[in-house]
Amino acid sequence: MEIRDAQGRLLKRIAFSGQGLFDQATRKYQSMLRNHWMPTPGLAFDLGARLEYQAATHTQRIAPRAGIAWTPFRGGSTILRGGFGIYYDHVPLNVFAFSRSPSRSSRRMAQAA
């Protein structure tokens, strides 16, 4: 890549070297376990966990979840809810390509007076 001024003089040259092409694939397996329990008509608990495995990173994760719903009055017009969970995202495949990205070298050109 060349950067030139308004008069067309070369100010800077940037070159890229190294491998430019790469290919990466993975498999991801996941399952969800959940239990809904109502000890009384106005109180409900949800407990669960998400299990997942990503083959490219050899990572196994367990993400627990819990929730509660309580109806304090008989009419059911008011419901109080709360919950907790740990959430994970998958590792993007382009992370594995960083080491193979082209390296950059730049050189400033001498400016004419």
C-alpha positions as CSV (number, residue, x, y, z in Angstrom):
1,M,0.0,0.0,0.0
2,E,1.3,3.4,-0.8
3,I,0.3,6.7,0.8
4,R,0.9,9.8,-1.4
5,D,0.4,13.5,-0.8
6,A,-1.7,15.9,-3.0
7,Q,1.2,16.3,-5.5
8,G,1.6,12.6,-5.9
9,R,4.8,12.2,-3.9
10,L,5.2,8.9,-2.0
11,L,5.0,9.5,1.8
12,K,4.8,6.0,3.1
13,R,4.8,2.4,1.9
14,I,3.2,-0.4,3.9
15,A,4.0,-4.0,2.9
16,F,2.3,-7.2,4.2
17,S,4.1,-10.6,4.3
18,G,3.4,-14.1,5.5
19,Q,0.6,-16.5,5.0
20,G,-2.7,-15.0,4.0
21,L,-5.0,-17.9,3.8
22,F,-6.3,-20.1,6.6
23,D,-9.1,-22.5,7.3
24,Q,-10.6,-23.5,10.7
25,A,-13.6,-25.6,11.6
26,T,-15.0,-26.8,14.9
27,R,-17.9,-28.8,16.4
28,K,-20.0,-27.7,19.4
29,Y,-22.1,-29.9,21.5
30,Q,-24.5,-28.7,24.1
31,S,-27.4,-29.8,26.3
32,M,-29.7,-28.2,28.9
33,L,-31.0,-29.9,32.0
34,R,-33.9,-28.2,33.8
35,N,-36.3,-28.9,36.6
36,H,-39.4,-26.9,37.5
37,W,-40.7,-27.5,41.0
38,M,-43.9,-26.0,42.6
39,P,-44.0,-26.7,46.4
40,T,-47.2,-24.6,46.7
41,P,-49.5,-23.1,44.1
42,G,-48.0,-19.6,44.6
43,L,-44.3,-20.5,44.6
44,A,-42.2,-22.0,41.9
45,F,-38.5,-22.8,41.6
46,D,-36.5,-23.5,38.4
47,L,-33.1,-25.1,38.6
48,G,-30.9,-26.1,35.7
49,A,-27.6,-26.2,34.0
50,R,-26.3,-25.8,30.5
51,L,-23.5,-28.2,29.5
52,E,-21.4,-27.5,26.4
53,Y,-18.2,-28.6,24.7
54,Q,-16.3,-26.8,21.9
55,A,-14.0,-29.1,20.0
56,A,-11.6,-26.5,18.6
57,T,-10.7,-25.3,22.1
58,H,-11.2,-28.6,23.9
59,T,-13.3,-26.6,26.5
60,Q,-16.1,-28.0,28.6
61,R,-18.3,-25.6,30.5
62,I,-21.2,-25.9,33.0
63,A,-23.4,-22.9,33.3
64,P,-25.8,-23.1,36.2
65,R,-29.2,-21.4,36.3
66,A,-31.8,-20.8,39.1
67,G,-35.0,-18.9,39.2
68,I,-37.9,-18.3,41.5
69,A,-41.4,-17.0,41.0
70,W,-43.7,-16.1,43.9
71,T,-47.4,-15.0,43.8
72,P,-48.0,-13.3,47.1
73,F,-51.7,-12.6,46.6
74,R,-54.6,-15.0,45.6
75,G,-55.7,-12.9,42.5
76,G,-52.4,-13.7,40.7
77,S,-52.1,-10.1,39.5
78,T,-48.7,-9.6,41.3
79,I,-45.8,-12.0,40.6
80,L,-42.3,-11.5,42.0
81,R,-39.5,-13.1,39.9
82,G,-35.8,-13.5,40.4
83,G,-33.1,-15.4,38.8
84,F,-29.4,-16.2,38.5
85,G,-27.3,-17.6,35.8
86,I,-23.8,-17.9,34.4
87,Y,-23.6,-17.4,30.7
88,Y,-20.8,-18.2,28.3
89,D,-20.2,-17.4,24.6
90,H,-18.3,-19.6,22.2
91,V,-14.7,-18.9,21.2
92,P,-14.7,-17.2,17.7
93,L,-12.8,-19.3,15.1
94,N,-10.8,-16.3,13.9
95,V,-8.9,-16.3,17.2
96,F,-7.0,-19.3,15.8
97,A,-5.9,-17.4,12.7
98,F,-4.2,-14.5,14.5
99,S,-0.8,-16.1,14.5
100,R,-1.1,-16.7,10.7
101,S,-2.2,-13.2,9.8
102,P,0.2,-11.3,7.5
103,S,2.7,-9.2,9.3
104,R,2.9,-5.5,8.5
105,S,6.0,-3.4,7.9
106,S,6.0,0.3,7.1
107,R,8.6,2.7,5.9
108,R,8.4,6.4,5.7
109,M,9.8,8.0,2.6
110,A,12.2,10.9,2.7
111,Q,10.4,14.1,2.0
112,A,11.8,16.5,-0.6
113,A,12.3,20.1,0.6
